[in-house]
Amino acid sequence: MDEIKIKCISFHLLTLNQTPDLEVYHLARNKKKVIIISKDEDYRELVAWKGAPPKLIAIKFGNCPSRLFWEKLKTEIYDAIDKLIYGDLDIFDIK
């Protein structure tokens, strides 16, 4: 796999944490090369209904300590990004 250069910014740093999901979707859609990482099922519905961009990494496991969250995420995040960028997927589930 080629090196993928990614800039990752949280909703909080972008001051979008209080922004409605549909507005975030449209902002991401206008930026083109955006992958949203979220546990929020609304983004799954928006991407499935309105299409990509943006693409989505859907976190499908429940609440857990931060350490366990990152352990689960790091085992699949590179595969998810690769499949979303180079494959035909619009949504990648991490369970």
N, CA, C and O of each residue as an XYZ file, in Angstrom:
380
protein
N       0.840     -1.175      0.000
C       0.000      0.000      0.000
C       0.888      1.242      0.000
O       1.892      1.297      0.710
N       0.507      2.239     -0.805
C       1.225      3.503     -0.846
C       0.962      4.289      0.433
O      -0.035      4.073      1.122
N       1.866      5.192      0.731
C       1.676      6.051      1.890
C       0.481      6.964      1.636
O       0.344      7.542      0.558
N      -0.369      7.083      2.634
C      -1.529      7.961      2.547
C      -1.302      9.115      3.506
O      -1.133      8.900      4.706
N      -1.296     10.326      2.996
C      -1.122     11.501      3.852
C      -2.503     12.007      4.228
O      -3.305     12.368      3.368
N      -2.765     12.027      5.532
C      -4.087     12.358      6.032
C      -3.973     13.434      7.102
O      -3.079     13.405      7.948
N      -4.881     14.363      7.045
C      -5.007     15.374      8.082
C      -6.280     15.047      8.846
O      -7.359     14.980      8.258
N      -6.162     14.848     10.127
C      -7.289     14.469     10.961
C      -7.600     15.610     11.925
O      -6.740     16.049     12.688
N      -8.861     16.085     11.874
C      -9.267     17.202     12.731
C     -10.597     16.848     13.382
O     -11.513     16.372     12.711
N     -10.702     17.077     14.672
C     -11.932     16.740     15.392
C     -13.008     17.803     15.180
O     -12.717     18.960     14.877
N     -14.256     17.375     15.349
C     -15.389     18.302     15.284
C     -15.210     19.438     16.281
O     -15.581     20.579     16.008
N     -14.634     19.114     17.449
C     -14.460     20.132     18.491
C     -13.496     21.229     18.047
O     -13.757     22.410     18.276
N     -12.391     20.852     17.419
C     -11.441     21.853     16.934
C     -12.020     22.669     15.789
O     -11.669     23.836     15.612
N     -12.898     22.063     15.020
C     -13.554     22.782     13.926
C     -14.778     23.556     14.409
O     -15.457     24.215     13.622
N     -15.048     23.470     15.693
C     -16.231     24.061     16.338
C     -17.533     23.611     15.672
O     -18.454     24.402     15.473
N     -17.583     22.335     15.339
C     -18.783     21.761     14.719
C     -19.544     20.833     15.661
O     -20.535     20.222     15.259
N     -19.093     20.722     16.907
C     -19.695     19.753     17.819
C     -21.155     20.069     18.149
O     -21.874     19.179     18.602
N     -21.613     21.294     17.942
C     -23.016     21.649     18.178
C     -23.785     21.846     16.856
O     -24.942     22.267     16.855
N     -23.122     21.535     15.745
C     -23.718     21.735     14.425
C     -24.595     20.537     14.063
O     -24.193     19.393     14.276
N     -25.793     20.788     13.515
C     -26.659     19.675     13.104
C     -25.970     18.752     12.101
O     -25.171     19.200     11.279
N     -26.289     17.458     12.179
C     -25.651     16.445     11.332
C     -25.762     16.779      9.844
O     -24.790     16.633      9.103
N     -26.925     17.220      9.409
C     -27.120     17.517      7.988
C     -26.202     18.645      7.527
O     -25.681     18.602      6.413
N     -26.002     19.644      8.365
C     -25.104     20.745      8.016
C     -23.654     20.264      7.939
O     -22.917     20.657      7.035
N     -23.243     19.414      8.887
C     -21.892     18.837      8.849
C     -21.720     18.018      7.571
O     -20.686     18.104      6.908
N     -22.735     17.225      7.228
C     -22.690     16.425      5.998
C     -22.456     17.328      4.792
O     -21.593     17.037      3.965
N     -23.211     18.421      4.679
C     -23.069     19.319      3.527
C     -21.712     20.021      3.519
O     -21.115     20.192      2.455
N     -21.217     20.429      4.684
C     -19.882     21.026      4.745
C     -18.822     20.042      4.263
O     -17.940     20.406      3.485
N     -18.909     18.798      4.725
C     -17.954     17.758      4.314
C     -18.096     17.450      2.831
O     -17.096     17.243      2.143
N     -19.317     17.419      2.335
C     -19.568     17.133      0.915
C     -18.910     18.199      0.040
O     -18.335     17.877     -1.000
N     -18.989     19.447      0.446
C     -18.399     20.537     -0.327
C     -16.879     20.528     -0.315
O     -16.250     21.071     -1.224
N     -16.275     19.912      0.713
C     -14.817     19.805      0.793
C     -14.282     18.663     -0.065
O     -13.080     18.607     -0.327
N     -15.133     17.766     -0.502
C     -14.819     16.620     -1.367
C     -14.081     15.490     -0.655
O     -14.700     14.472     -0.348
N     -12.809     15.624     -0.386
C     -11.997     14.517      0.134
C     -12.055     14.445      1.649
O     -11.060     14.690      2.331
N     -13.234     14.103      2.174
C     -13.439     14.041      3.621
C     -13.962     12.664      3.990
O     -14.836     12.114      3.320
N     -13.413     12.118      5.065
C     -13.943     10.890      5.663
C     -14.366     11.248      7.078
O     -13.554     11.702      7.884
N     -15.636     11.040      7.371
C     -16.149     11.271      8.716
C     -15.987      9.973      9.503
O     -16.285      8.893      8.993
N     -15.521     10.077     10.726
C     -15.451      8.933     11.636
C     -16.453      9.225     12.745
O     -16.327     10.221     13.458
N     -17.455      8.350     12.890
C     -18.511      8.650     13.851
C     -19.214      7.394     14.331
O     -19.268      6.377     13.639
N     -19.755      7.498     15.550
C     -20.650      6.475     16.099
C     -22.105      6.815     15.787
O     -22.992      5.980     15.967
N     -22.348      8.022     15.326
C     -23.691      8.540     15.098
C     -24.326      7.870     13.869
O     -23.827      8.000     12.751
N     -25.408      7.169     14.092
C     -26.103      6.444     13.024
C     -26.682      7.396     11.971
O     -26.925      6.981     10.837
N     -26.903      8.653     12.327
C     -27.443      9.621     11.364
C     -26.510      9.803     10.166
O     -26.979      9.989      9.043
N     -25.196      9.751     10.392
C     -24.264      9.900      9.264
C     -24.355      8.713      8.318
O     -24.242      8.881      7.104
N     -24.555      7.522      8.856
C     -24.745      6.337      8.012
C     -25.956      6.542      7.110
O     -25.902      6.285      5.907
N     -27.039      7.005      7.705
C     -28.266      7.233      6.937
C     -28.074      8.319      5.885
O     -28.557      8.183      4.761
N     -27.372      9.397      6.237
C     -27.133     10.472      5.273
C     -26.273     10.016      4.101
O     -26.597     10.304      2.948
N     -25.183      9.308      4.380
C     -24.308      8.841      3.296
C     -25.027      7.798      2.448
O     -24.889      7.797      1.225
N     -25.795      6.909      3.082
C     -26.550      5.898      2.328
C     -27.628      6.558      1.466
O     -27.870      6.122      0.340
N     -28.267      7.593      1.978
C     -29.383      8.240      1.284
C     -28.908      9.245      0.242
O     -29.386      9.235     -0.892
N     -27.970     10.114      0.619
C     -27.538     11.190     -0.268
C     -26.254     10.870     -1.035
O     -25.926     11.546     -2.010
N     -25.532      9.841     -0.595
C     -24.315      9.425     -1.278
C     -23.066     10.140     -0.789
O     -23.118     11.050      0.038
N     -21.947      9.693     -1.333
C     -20.646     10.263     -0.984
C     -20.193     11.186     -2.106
O     -20.630     11.001     -3.242
N     -19.334     12.174     -1.842
C     -18.691     12.435     -0.570
C     -19.672     13.043      0.428
O     -20.712     13.563      0.022
N     -19.375     12.992      1.682
C     -18.215     12.413      2.349
C     -18.361     10.904      2.490
O     -19.457     10.354      2.390
N     -17.253     10.264      2.721
C     -17.263      8.842      3.043
C     -17.321      8.720      4.566
O     -17.120      9.698      5.287
N     -17.600      7.506      5.044
C     -17.836      7.337      6.473
C     -17.150      6.097      7.023
O     -17.237      5.016      6.442
N     -16.472      6.264      8.142
C     -16.034      5.142      8.962
C     -17.014      5.116     10.131
O     -17.013      6.010     10.976
N     -17.841      4.091     10.167
C     -18.886      3.966     11.179
C     -18.388      3.103     12.320
O     -18.085      1.924     12.132
N     -18.303      3.687     13.499
C     -17.888      2.964     14.696
C     -19.112      2.232     15.217
O     -20.104      2.859     15.587
N     -19.044      0.901     15.246
C     -20.206      0.084     15.592
C     -20.100     -0.577     16.964
O     -20.932     -1.420     17.299
N     -19.099     -0.217     17.761
C     -19.020     -0.802     19.100
C     -19.444      0.244     20.122
O     -19.317      1.446     19.889
N     -19.944     -0.227     21.248
C     -20.512      0.649     22.270
C     -19.473      1.433     23.042
O     -18.281      1.408     22.737
N     -19.958      2.121     24.039
C     -19.074      2.910     24.890
C     -18.053      2.008     25.578
O     -18.369      0.904     26.022
N     -16.844      2.497     25.651
C     -15.769      1.740     26.281
C     -14.685      2.720     26.702
O     -14.688      3.867     26.255
N     -13.760      2.292     27.552
C     -12.658      3.170     27.943
C     -11.838      3.602     26.721
O     -11.741      2.870     25.736
N     -11.259      4.783     26.799
C     -10.480      5.340     25.674
C      -9.414      4.381     25.174
O      -9.223      4.240     23.966
N      -8.724      3.726     26.085
C      -7.652      2.800     25.693
C      -8.195      1.670     24.805
O      -7.590      1.344     23.784
N      -9.320      1.079     25.186
C      -9.931      0.013     24.399
C     -10.453      0.550     23.076
O     -10.344     -0.116     22.046
N     -11.018      1.751     23.098
C     -11.509      2.387     21.870
C     -10.377      2.494     20.850
O     -10.540      2.079     19.703
N      -9.222      3.051     21.260
C      -8.102      3.233     20.343
C      -7.502      1.906     19.901
O      -7.040      1.793     18.766
N      -7.498      0.897     20.771
C      -6.997     -0.420     20.377
C      -7.869     -1.020     19.284
O      -7.356     -1.582     18.317
N      -9.178     -0.903     19.431
C     -10.087     -1.413     18.400
C      -9.937     -0.621     17.106
O      -9.905     -1.189     16.014
N      -9.846      0.684     17.245
C      -9.770      1.542     16.071
C      -8.484      1.320     15.286
O      -8.512      1.221     14.060
N      -7.349      1.241     15.994
C      -6.073      1.148     15.280
C      -5.891     -0.171     14.532
O      -5.081     -0.237     13.608
N      -6.617     -1.211     14.903
C      -6.485     -2.479     14.185
C      -7.139     -2.431     12.805
O      -6.792     -3.230     11.936
N      -8.078     -1.510     12.589
C      -8.804     -1.486     11.318
C      -8.767     -0.164     10.572
O      -9.209     -0.098      9.425
N      -8.255      0.881     11.186
C      -8.360      2.206     10.586
C      -7.633      2.309      9.246
O      -8.147      2.938      8.322
N      -6.454      1.709      9.120
C      -5.716      1.812      7.860
C      -6.420      1.054      6.740
O      -6.449      1.512      5.598
N      -6.984     -0.103      7.066
C      -7.756     -0.866      6.088
C      -8.990     -0.074      5.659
O      -9.331     -0.034      4.477
N      -9.649      0.549      6.621
C     -10.843      1.354      6.331
C     -10.503      2.503      5.381
O     -11.191      2.715      4.383
N      -9.455      3.230      5.694
C      -9.057      4.372      4.868
C      -8.675      3.915      3.469
O      -9.068      4.533      2.480
N      -7.913      2.838      3.387
C      -7.505      2.299      2.084
C      -8.719      1.919      1.237
O      -8.775      2.254      0.053
N      -9.680      1.231      1.824
C     -10.865      0.797      1.077
C     -11.770      1.964      0.693
O     -12.403      1.936     -0.362
N     -11.835      2.978      1.535
C     -12.656      4.139      1.208
C     -12.005      5.007      0.129
O     -12.698      5.547     -0.734
N     -10.687      5.142      0.173
C      -9.996      5.978     -0.815
C      -9.856      5.261     -2.158
O     -10.134      5.843     -3.206
N      -9.426      4.003     -2.126
C      -9.101      3.301     -3.365
C     -10.173      2.320     -3.830
O     -10.119      1.846     -4.964
N     -11.129      2.013     -2.987
C     -12.165      1.053     -3.349
C     -13.488      1.734     -3.682
O     -13.565      2.956     -3.816
N     -14.512      0.921     -3.811
C     -15.840      1.417     -4.162
C     -16.717      1.672     -2.941
O     -17.882      2.040     -3.088
N     -16.182      1.485     -1.750
C     -16.985      1.650     -0.539
C     -17.239      3.117     -0.220
O     -16.378      3.968     -0.441
N     -18.426      3.403      0.301
C     -18.737      4.720      0.845
C     -18.782      4.685      2.362
O     -18.574      5.706      3.019
N     -19.056      3.499      2.924
C     -19.177      3.324      4.375
C     -18.373      2.102      4.780
O     -18.517      1.036      4.181
N     -17.522      2.247      5.799
C     -16.753      1.124      6.338
C     -17.101      1.014      7.817
O     -16.962      1.980      8.567
N     -17.550     -0.158      8.229
C     -17.918     -0.399      9.623
C     -16.725     -0.944     10.406
O     -16.038     -1.860      9.953
N     -16.494     -0.380     11.562
C     -15.521     -0.938     12.507
C     -16.307     -1.421     13.700
O     -16.958     -0.640     14.395
N     -16.238     -2.736     13.932
C     -17.038     -3.365     15.001
C     -16.174     -3.754     16.174
O     -16.677     -4.294     17.159
